[in-house]
Amino acid sequence: MEDKQILCVGLVVLDIISVVDKYPEEDTDSRCLSQRWQRGGNASNSCTVLSLLGAPCAFMGSMAPGHVADFVLDDFRRYSVDLHYTVFQTTGSVPISTVIINEASGSRTILHAYSFLVADFRQRGVDVSQVAWQGKGETPCSCCIVNNSNGSRTIVLYDTNLPDVSATDFDNVDLTRFKWIHIEGRNASEQVKMLQRIERHNATQPPGQKIQVSVEVEKPREELFQLFGYGDVVFVSKDVARHLGYRSAVEALRGLYGRVRKGATLICAWAEEGADALGPDGRLLHSDAFPPPRVVDTLGAGDTFNASVIFSLSQGEYPGRKRGPEACPYPETTLIQLFVPTGKTMQEALRFGCQVAGKKCGLQGFEGIV
């Protein structure tokens, strides 16, 4: 019997990434160290990481025709991501972001716009059959500048009018194909309907066949906060926590846990301070961060953390990979042993998520995290 998949619902964009040795001053002409196209977007990035970890996964999001969409789809396929439920719009274009990565600090600054993604999805082997092709709008685009001296990334997004996947689109999803569904918070009113459909499905299933659900509340938008009440696992970002007045992950978990549903676990990652979780037993869990010897690119680190936690909780093994030190993605000289989880505990999942996210921060892109 074919393994059930993990479905990630959310955004895919084209990231145009410029790597620089220092952040450029305004109104200057300077050279970058390198430049690349990279498929981006939270749910899209999480699919890439899940695929690299060995988990069968699928992406559901909106796509629009054009060269950018071709690139994105090719990259998804290169990572063997299932695109069966992608919604293909008949007009518009894929979003594009320009990302500036400071290689000195690993920071990334993102400028958003939209249009090349299908080709990249295909190249990565990501299944795009769940993509919702919209009849209007354009694919979002981001401009990313990476500072080579510190790894910072600066992103400017041009967010086009490409419609997000709707609850009607989600009605076409065969839920029996999936063991875990992850929702990146975007059009929350529609996503609540999707989550309610999963709840109705789970009510008819025996315990071993119920779909596990996670949601991500990353942007500090009031509309998204209704998503706290759904999901077995809820990821809340540092940005949202600080927007709501919390000064640490622990403060945020204690202050926000009342918003999640009974039995859920709330997780908050806090960059170099690691990540914390609070579950129904009231016990706070913590994992330190695992920084690489040198931070070069933090773009997608949060998506990597989320995907790695989901991977750990959903199955926990690298199919076909050895356990032990030889499975560790860090060089032996770092003296860090990657803990390969067995899907047993949230503590293990937190640690694994921090380790893989830390590994990613020492790499340009995602290749090499395992």
Secondary structure, DSSP 4 states (H G I P E B T S, - for coil): -PPPEEEEES--EEEEEEEESSPPPTT-----SEEEEEEE-HHHHHHHHHHHHT--EEEE-EE-SSHHHHHHHHHHHHTT-B-TEEEEESSS---EEEEEEETTT-EEEEEEE---HHHHHHHEE-B-TEEEEESSS---EEEEEEETTT-EEEEEEB---PPPPPHHHHTT--GGGEEEEEEESSSHHHHHHHHHHHHHHHHTS-GGGPPEEEEEE-S--GGGGGGGGS-SEEEE-HHHHHHTT-SSHHHHHHHHGGGSPTT-EEEEE-GGG-EEEE-TT--EEEE-----SS----TTHHHHHHHHHHHHHHT---TT---SGGG-SS-GGGT-------S--HHHHHHHHHHHHHHHHTSSSSTT--
